[in-house]
Amino acid sequence: MNTKPTISVIRHHHNETELQDNAMMHLRNCGFNLVNRYPFDGDPLAIPDQGPTPTLVLGGGQNVTEMDKLPYLKQELHWIEACIENDTPLLGICLGAQLIAHTLGARVGARSPAQAEFGFYRVCPTDEGQNWLPEPLDFMEAHYQEFDLPAGATRLAYSDQFPQQAFQYEAQVLALQFHPEVNLEIHRDWMADSWSEEMASTHGAQSKAQQQQLAPQKLPAQQQWFNGFLSRLFGAPGTDQLAKADID
């Protein structure tokens, strides 16, 4: 019997390389049991009687605005709602962040004309986010859509291109527009995939050549920050402290 505490990881596609992302590696090393869930592939998200486990909702090519065509996203919303209602640690990245924002009643959508952040962009802390992100840092981004700040949430970070980069809701819910889970192997995989061609040609995006030059310089710093953040949010097995991102 597996006695390690469990974190549910909600994924939006199959990608073997991404199973070794910064989040997976750090949380495994901390002693967590990671359970990958694939609602898009028919994996049901039945909420246990005792409530959901701590959860990480990752990104993907789907959009919140396609909810009617992608009914499994509605299952994810129910899971997110249950996390919030049960004070369960919850982290959303990119699409995951947009799903959290939508659950909390905020607008999510794309700009017209289309604009993207694809590449490495300077993310800066707000006054409220200084303890959470002590100084500006370049993070990997890959998105067209954006979210408004939900009512009752605290904005933690912004970029010059997209002002909503991270928010916290109550103590245990964090939403990040950027991709701190990306490592060099994942970035290489993304650059080789066909979807990156369209994104790289969108207004605001960096070229693939520019990204490939920047990746070895920028990714180590974002990983170092992310490891510390994950430990604060999810705690560690054997401790009494659950997740609280330090923004006070």
Phi, psi and omega per residue, in radians:
M1 nan 2.352 -3.136
N2 -1.463 2.003 -3.100
T3 -1.749 0.056 3.108
K4 -1.232 2.504 3.055
P5 -1.111 2.510 -3.001
T6 -1.775 2.444 2.918
I7 -2.083 2.201 3.077
S8 -1.470 2.339 3.139
V9 -2.048 1.924 -3.117
I10 -1.587 2.110 -3.057
R11 -2.019 2.717 -3.071
H12 -2.048 0.124 3.011
H13 -2.917 2.937 3.063
H14 -1.666 2.210 3.094
N15 -2.713 1.906 -3.067
E16 -1.089 -0.640 -3.134
T17 -1.081 -0.691 -3.090
E18 -1.249 -0.206 3.048
L19 -1.242 -0.156 3.099
Q20 -2.037 0.618 -3.125
D21 -1.336 3.085 -3.069
N22 -1.056 -0.649 -3.139
A23 -1.176 -0.821 -3.099
M24 -1.079 -0.784 -3.091
M25 -1.122 -0.800 -3.094
H26 -1.176 -0.796 -3.083
L27 -1.185 -0.644 3.034
R28 -1.078 -0.790 -3.140
N29 -1.096 -0.477 3.098
C30 -1.366 -0.196 3.089
G31 1.791 0.255 3.106
F32 -1.490 2.641 2.955
N33 -1.632 2.044 -3.088
L34 -1.748 2.180 -3.135
V35 -1.980 1.937 3.135
N36 -1.409 2.289 -3.140
R37 -2.084 2.397 -3.058
Y38 -2.200 1.289 -3.112
P39 -1.006 -0.615 -3.124
F40 -1.089 -0.374 -3.097
D41 -1.821 0.318 3.072
G42 1.597 0.077 3.104
D43 -1.269 1.968 -3.059
P44 -1.243 2.556 3.097
L45 -1.876 1.179 3.101
A46 -1.348 2.216 -3.090
I47 -1.443 2.137 3.141
P48 -1.054 2.732 3.136
D49 -1.002 -0.605 -3.119
Q50 -1.468 0.063 3.139
G51 1.712 2.931 -3.095
P52 -1.270 2.722 3.020
T53 -1.333 2.850 2.957
P54 -0.840 2.494 -2.869
T55 -2.413 2.487 2.980
L56 -2.108 2.109 3.106
V57 -1.882 2.036 -3.029
L58 -1.584 -3.117 -3.118
G59 -1.527 -3.100 3.138
G60 3.046 3.042 -3.111
G61 -1.396 -0.116 3.118
Q62 -1.283 2.858 -3.131
N63 -2.262 2.528 3.075
V64 -1.015 -0.567 -3.124
T65 -1.251 -0.096 3.085
E66 -1.794 0.357 -3.022
M67 -0.940 -0.705 -3.096
D68 -1.165 -0.510 3.122
K69 -1.526 -0.274 -3.054
L70 -2.196 1.318 -3.012
P71 -1.081 -0.384 3.133
Y72 -1.142 -0.417 3.070
L73 -1.113 -0.529 3.096
K74 -1.184 -0.576 3.029
Q75 -1.087 -0.701 3.133
E76 -1.126 -0.657 3.088
L77 -1.069 -0.705 3.116
H78 -1.113 -0.692 3.117
W79 -1.125 -0.782 3.118
I80 -1.066 -0.771 3.094
E81 -1.007 -0.738 -3.128
A82 -1.149 -0.670 3.074
C83 -1.049 -0.792 -3.118
I84 -1.139 -0.769 -3.109
E85 -1.156 -0.525 -3.086
N86 -1.724 0.159 -3.116
D87 0.957 0.723 -3.127
T88 -1.622 2.300 3.099
P89 -0.939 2.306 -3.044
L90 -2.520 2.242 3.074
L91 -2.197 2.220 3.051
G92 -2.009 2.362 3.123
I93 -2.094 2.199 3.108
C94 0.996 -1.901 3.088
L95 -0.980 -0.683 3.100
G96 -1.024 -0.715 3.096
A97 -1.149 -0.700 3.136
Q98 -1.150 -0.628 3.086
L99 -1.153 -0.691 3.087
I100 -1.118 -0.804 3.126
A101 -1.026 -0.766 3.118
H102 -1.081 -0.756 3.123
T103 -1.020 -0.618 -3.117
L104 -1.513 0.107 3.020
G105 1.628 0.170 -3.109
A106 -1.570 2.709 3.074
R107 -1.243 2.439 3.018
V108 -2.303 2.321 3.124
G109 -3.134 3.069 3.134
A110 -1.684 2.799 3.074
R111 -1.490 2.712 3.057
S112 -2.304 2.097 -0.005
P113 -1.164 2.890 -3.028
A114 -1.073 2.422 3.046
Q115 -2.455 2.530 -3.100
A116 -2.369 2.712 2.786
E117 -1.912 1.983 3.108
F118 -2.461 1.868 -3.043
G119 2.336 -2.639 -3.067
F120 -1.906 2.176 -3.030
Y121 -2.306 2.555 3.125
R122 -1.300 2.102 3.084
V123 -1.876 2.239 -3.038
C124 -2.027 2.493 3.102
P125 -1.327 2.555 2.913
T126 -1.340 3.053 3.074
D127 -1.017 -0.692 -3.127
E128 -1.273 -0.340 -3.078
G129 -1.755 0.178 -3.048
Q130 -1.064 -0.699 3.121
N131 -1.284 -0.490 -3.118
W132 -1.340 -0.769 3.070
L133 -2.241 1.649 -2.963
P134 -1.070 -0.474 -3.125
E135 -2.631 2.778 3.105
P136 -0.980 2.520 -3.088
L137 -2.561 2.536 3.105
D138 -1.490 2.186 -3.130
F139 -2.116 2.658 3.011
M140 -1.251 2.330 3.102
E141 -2.235 2.644 3.090
A142 -2.783 1.410 -3.091
H143 -2.733 2.622 2.922
Y144 -1.769 -0.740 -3.012
Q145 -1.455 2.797 -3.138
E146 -2.468 2.915 3.114
F147 -2.174 2.651 2.936
D148 -1.451 2.843 3.111
L149 -1.311 2.136 3.135
P150 -1.148 2.649 3.050
A151 -1.038 2.329 3.125
G152 1.507 -0.090 3.141
A153 -1.619 2.773 3.102
T154 -1.908 2.119 3.100
R155 -1.297 2.239 -3.078
L156 -1.835 -0.461 -3.020
A157 -2.740 2.782 -3.139
Y158 -2.595 2.864 2.935
S159 -2.222 2.922 3.122
D160 -1.120 -0.565 -3.073
Q161 -1.467 -0.744 -3.088
F162 -2.293 1.971 -2.988
P163 -1.259 -0.315 -3.137
Q164 -1.790 1.710 -3.121
Q165 -1.904 -0.411 3.136
A166 -2.883 2.498 3.016
F167 -2.530 2.781 3.063
Q168 -2.102 2.421 3.070
Y169 -2.139 2.111 -3.001
E170 0.955 -2.621 -3.020
A171 -1.599 -0.409 -2.842
Q172 -2.085 0.069 -3.098
V173 -2.013 2.105 3.139
L174 -2.197 2.426 3.141
A175 -2.270 2.212 -3.112
L176 -2.136 2.223 3.070
Q177 -1.339 -0.491 -3.078
F178 -1.541 3.119 -2.977
H179 -2.103 1.327 3.110
P180 -1.279 -0.184 3.126
E181 -1.344 -0.226 -3.047
V182 -1.310 2.277 3.003
N183 -1.980 -3.094 -3.030
L184 -1.109 -0.656 3.140
E185 -1.145 -0.745 3.119
I186 -1.147 -0.737 3.138
H187 -1.065 -0.718 3.094
R188 -1.085 -0.696 3.125
D189 -1.109 -0.761 3.123
W190 -1.108 -0.734 -3.116
M191 -1.116 -0.487 -3.124
A192 -1.510 -0.185 -3.079
D193 -1.509 2.593 -3.050
S194 -1.135 -0.532 -3.094
W195 -1.103 -0.439 -3.095
S196 -1.229 -0.389 3.127
E197 -1.106 -0.832 -3.139
E198 -1.131 -0.748 -3.123
M199 -1.119 -0.716 -3.097
A200 -1.167 -0.345 3.141
S201 -1.627 0.017 -3.103
T202 -1.520 2.544 3.130
H203 -0.925 2.286 3.112
G204 1.712 -0.288 -3.083
A205 -1.438 2.673 2.981
Q206 -1.504 2.648 3.081
S207 -1.188 2.761 3.106
K208 -1.129 -0.629 3.114
A209 -1.104 -0.724 3.123
Q210 -1.130 -0.749 3.127
Q211 -1.096 -0.741 -3.126
Q212 -1.114 -0.533 3.072
Q213 -1.281 -0.669 -3.070
L214 -1.404 -0.499 -2.984
A215 -0.934 -0.864 -3.125
P216 -1.123 -0.426 -3.141
Q217 -1.418 -0.657 -2.956
K218 -1.659 -0.560 -2.994
L219 -1.169 -0.669 -3.133
P220 -1.040 -0.694 -3.117
A221 -1.179 -0.689 -3.138
Q222 -1.207 -0.583 3.092
Q223 -1.151 -0.747 3.133
Q224 -1.057 -0.791 3.098
W225 -1.091 -0.762 -3.048
F226 -1.120 -0.691 3.131
N227 -1.034 -0.765 3.109
G228 -1.137 -0.707 3.121
F229 -1.102 -0.782 3.137
L230 -1.049 -0.702 3.134
S231 -1.132 -0.638 3.118
R232 -1.257 -0.648 -3.076
L233 -1.304 -0.887 -3.034
F234 -1.670 -0.100 -3.097
G235 1.197 -2.671 3.126
A236 -2.587 2.505 3.102
P237 -0.943 2.422 3.131
G238 1.606 -0.057 3.072
T239 -1.921 2.766 3.134
D240 -1.498 -0.219 -3.014
Q241 -1.527 2.138 2.979
L242 -1.547 -3.105 -2.985
A243 -1.140 2.229 2.955
K244 -2.573 2.019 3.063
A245 -1.335 2.288 -3.022
D246 -1.430 1.760 3.046
I247 -2.056 0.064 -3.103
D248 -1.462 nan nan
